[in-house]
Amino acid sequence: MEKPVDYYLSLPYIIQVVHEEDGWFAAVKDLPGCMTYADTWDELGAMIEDAMRGWIEVQLEDGRLIPEPVGILHK
């Protein structure tokens, strides 16, 4: 059964953030190619969530598995 996008957004993915000269770059470690760029720190959170939502939606539409964060325990 396919899990909803919000399920994946609630998981503790590791987000790598780098401050660059012109802004902030972020990449989600366990979601290959899921990345974004923001001009300011304040914009970064919304930009990351938008990038993750779009990445997950496309994967689900294409019938691909969504990797869950490495080390997550299931009960």
N, C-alpha and C positions, 0 to 999 in steps of 0.2 A: 504494500500500500504506500502510495506517495505521501510524503509529509509536506505540510504547507511551508511556504516561504518564511513565515514568522517563526516557525520552529527553528529553522536554521539560523535566523537572525538572533535568536535568543541564546545560542551556544557561545561558549567562550573562545572564539577564534583569536589567535595571536595576530596583532596588527603591528607591522613594523613601520615606524614613522621616522622620516628623515627631514630635518630642517635644511632647506636649500636657500641660496641667496635670494630668490624671488618668491619663496613660499614654502609650502609643506607637501611632501610626497608621502603617501601611505600605500602599503601593499598588505593583503591578507595572506598570511603564510600558507594556509592549507587550501586556498582557493586559487589555483594557478591562473595568472593573468588578471586577477581582480585587484585593481589599483586605482588610485585617484590622485589628484593634485588640487590643492587649495591655496589661495593667495594668503589667507590668514589662518591662525590657529583656531579662531572661533568658527570658521566655516568648515573646518576639517571633519568634525564629527558627523555632520549632516551629509557631507560629500562621501565619507566612508560608507555610511548606511545606504545611501543611494547606489553606490557602486556595487555593494554586496547584494542588494535587492535585485538589481538588474542582472548581475552575474548569475545568481541563483535561479531567477525566472527563466533565463535563456537555457540554462542547463536542464531544468525541468521540462521546458517545452520541447527540447531535443531528445528527451528520454534518457538523459545521462544521470549517473549517480552523483550525488553531492557529497564530497568528502567531509566528514565531521572532524573537529579538531583532534589532533593527535593527543592521546592520553586521556580522552574523555571516557569516563566509566558509565556503563549502562546498568540499570537495576532491573 
